[in-house]
């Protein structure tokens, strides 16, 4: 099952399709049309003998009826030879389908990512398929330690915190940036980055927030409102529940409260909107995860 970190980075990519295209240009040195309309294609790829592979995100460039190029964007916590070879096959499936150029990029916090920056070759009889992936690892992501630098490029900031958020100077600059942004923008950016960050970086970010941000900051209220809005935009009960659950988790992380896996599952699988609303209100004042559930869900009190 994909991790929250994996899903958060994929959301960032899908919400900002210019980001992977920009990275292909800047990191991979690939010349792509600057005026191409961008849209997300299906990630389920099939070949002519009905094998199926899934790509994290497929970005199509150009009009739907005549695509100019395609880009497969994979999010990997840890790079591997097996994943590289699988992606060669996925890229070939996409090339057969579109008959247009295909590019492959991996975005990863793996500190060993650079050793995978090379051609990947698959031989089969007289055929040879060669892929030159673009690997965007920590060494290719700038270390941003100044909040003004961060403000100039929020997408690069999100990647920088993902890759380098374990450094105190990065975490402090990021929190300073958030205090200067409008509440809704700050809540949105914080939500992306806290989920994308590695455990060590997440702890440091949460500690830094606790140190530098007032406990009753308008941030928390903004996170609360965003959860409600996400549910309303979905227009379905399931969507509203997902929005409320996401808001509960965001507020807890903002307050630096540890979320054990069992509690995380309890929140994300809950479909009772009234109960989620109770948890969300309690999260604004809680100091421990169990304070959400006492007298509300029948859970046992903390020891």
N, C-alpha and C positions, 0 to 999 in steps of 0.2 A: 504494500500500500504506500503511495507517495506520502512523503513527510510534509508537515506544514511549511517547512523551509522550501522544499521543492515546489509546492503549490504557490507559495508567495512569489517566488521568482518568475514562475510561469505567468501569474497574473500581471506582474509588472511588464513582462514582454508583450502580452496580449493587449494590455491597456495602452502601450506605447510602442507601436510597431516600427516606428522610426529608430528605436534603440538598437535592435539587432542589425538593421541595415547600416546604421552608423558604425557599429563595431566591425562589421564585415569590411567596411571601407578603411577605418582607422587602424585596426589590428591586422586584418588580413590583406590590406593593400588591394582590395578588389574594387574595380571600377564599375559602379552600378548607376543606372539612370537616376538623376535627381528628381525627375518629375513623375516617377512611377506611382500610380495609386497603389496603396498597400491594403491587403485584406488577409484574414486568417482562413486557411484552407483546412479540410479534414485531416486529422492526424492519423487516421487508419489507412494504411497503404497496403495494396494487394498487388501481387504479380499475376501473370496469366495462368498460373496453375493453382490459384486460390490460396496461396500462402498469405498470411496477414501479419503486418508489423505495425507498431504504433509509435509515432513520433510525438514528442512533447508539444511542439508548436510548429506548424508549417505556415510560412508567410509567402503569399503570392504577390509578385510585383507586376503591374500592368493591368489592363482591362480584363474582366473575367472571360470574355470570349476569345481573347488572344493574349495569354500571359507572356510576359517578357522573360521572367526568371522565377525560380522558386528557391526558398531557403528553409532548410530544416534546422531548428534551434533546439538543442538538447540541454537540459539542466541536469548536471551530475554532481552529487556530493563528493563522490570519489571516482576518478577516471579509471578505466580498465581496458585492456586489449579486447576483451569480449564485446564491450559496448561499441568500441570503434568499428569492429568488423560487422556487427549487426547494423550499424548505421550506414556502412558502405552498401549493404543490401537494400536498405530503405531508400537511400539516395538513387540507386539504380532503378528501383520500382517507380520512383517519382519521375525519373528521366524518361522511362519507357512510356509513362502515361502522358507527359506533357510535350516531350520532344524539344524541350527548351533547357537552357542552362540551370543546373542545380548547385547550390552552395550549402555547405554544412558548417555549423558553428556549435561549439560546446561552451557554455558558461558554467564555471565551476569554482568553488572555494578551495579545491584540493591544492595544497602547497606543492605537490609533485606534478602539477599539470604540465609544466613546460617540457617534461620528457616525452610527452605524447604529441608534441608539435612537430610532426613529420608526416611523410606520405604513408598511407595505409594501402597495402597491395593484396589483392585476392586473385589467385591464379586458379583456373579451371580448364584443364586441357590446353587448347590453343588460345584461350581468352584470358586476358589480364585486365582487371578493373583496379584503377588507382584513384584514391581519394586524398585530397590535401585539405584536411579540416582546419578551420580557424579555431584555436583554443584560447578562450578568454579566461585565464586563471589569475591568481593574486598578483603575479609578476607583471601582468598586463593592465592591471587596474590601479590607478593612482592612489597614493596615500594622501587623503585630504585632511589637513589639520587646521584649516582656517574656515570659519563659518561664512565669510564673504565669498571665498572660493566655492564653497558648497552651494551657496545661494545662486551662483551663476549657472549651475548645471545640476539640477536635482536628480536626474536619472543617474549620472555618474556618481553622485553622492550616495544613492541607494546601493550601488555596486561597491563603492569604496567601504561603506559600513559593513556590508556583507563579508568582504574580504579582509578588512583590517580593523573591524570594530573592537577587537580585543586590545587595541592600543589605547591607553587612557586619553592621549591627545586627540585621537579621532573621535572617541565617544564624547568628550567634552565639547569639541567643536560642533558635533552633530546636535547635541542638546541645546547649545547656544543658538544654532540655526533655527531649531524648532520654536524657541521662545520668540524669535523675530518674525515667524510666519503667521499668517491668519490661522485661527484655531482649526478650521476644517482641513486646511492644507497640512498643518502640522500633524493632526491626527491621522490623516491618510498616509503621509510619509512614514510616520512612526509605525503604523500598522504593517506596511510593507517590510520595513527594515528589521523590525523585531522578530518577524517570522523568518526572514532570510538569514539572519545572523546565526553563527555557530553558538553552541551552548555557552562557551566562555565569554564570547562577545555579548550575548544576550544578558548574562548576569551583570556584566560591567555596565551595559546600557541601563538596565533596571536600577542598579545602584546609583548611577549618575543622575538619573531622573529623580530618584528619591532625595538625593542631596541638593540638587539645584532647582527643582520645580516645586512650587508651593503645593501642599497636599490637596487643597481645594481649588486648584487651577481650573480655568475654563476648558482646558484640554479634556478633562474627564467628561465634562458635559458635552463637548463636541463628539467624543467617541460614542457617548450614549445616543446622541441624535443620529449619528451616521448609521448605527445599527438599526434604528427604527426606519430610516430612509431606505436602507438597502432592502429591508423587507417589503416596504410599500412599493418600491420599483419593480420587484418581482411580480407583484400582483397575485401571488398565490400563497396559500398558508405555508407550504413547504419553504418557499423563498423567504417569507417573513421570519420563520423559525431559524433559518440559516443566518439571516441578518442579525437577529437578536443574539444567537449563540456566538457569532463572530464578535459582536460588540462586548459581550460578557468577557470573552478571552482577552480582547484588546485592553479593556479597563484593568483587568487583573494584572496583565503584563506591565501596563503603565505604572501600576502601583507597586511593582516589584514582588508580587506574590507568586510563589512557586505553584505550578499546576501539575500534579502527578498525572501519569498517563490515564489512570482509571477515572479521575475527575474530568480530564480533558474529553474522554470518551462520553462521560455522562452528560456533559454540556453539549457536545456537538451532535449527539444522537437524540436529544430531547426535542419533541415536536409540540410540547404544551406551551403555547405562547404566554399564558398567564404566569406559569412557573418561571419561564425565561425572564419575564419582566421583573419578577421578584428577585431573581438572582442578579440581574443587571443593577437594580437599585442597591442591593446589598454590596455589590462589588465596589461601588463608589466610596464606601466607608470601611470595607473589610480590611483586616490586617492578616488574616489567615484564610486559606481556601475554604475550610470547613464552615466558616461563618456564613457562607452563602446558603448552605444546605440545612443547617440546624433549624428545625421546626418548619422547613419548607418542603423538604423532599423525603422526610422520614429517614435520612441517613444517620449513622451513628455519630455522636459528637467526637471531636478530636481528643486524643489522649494527652 
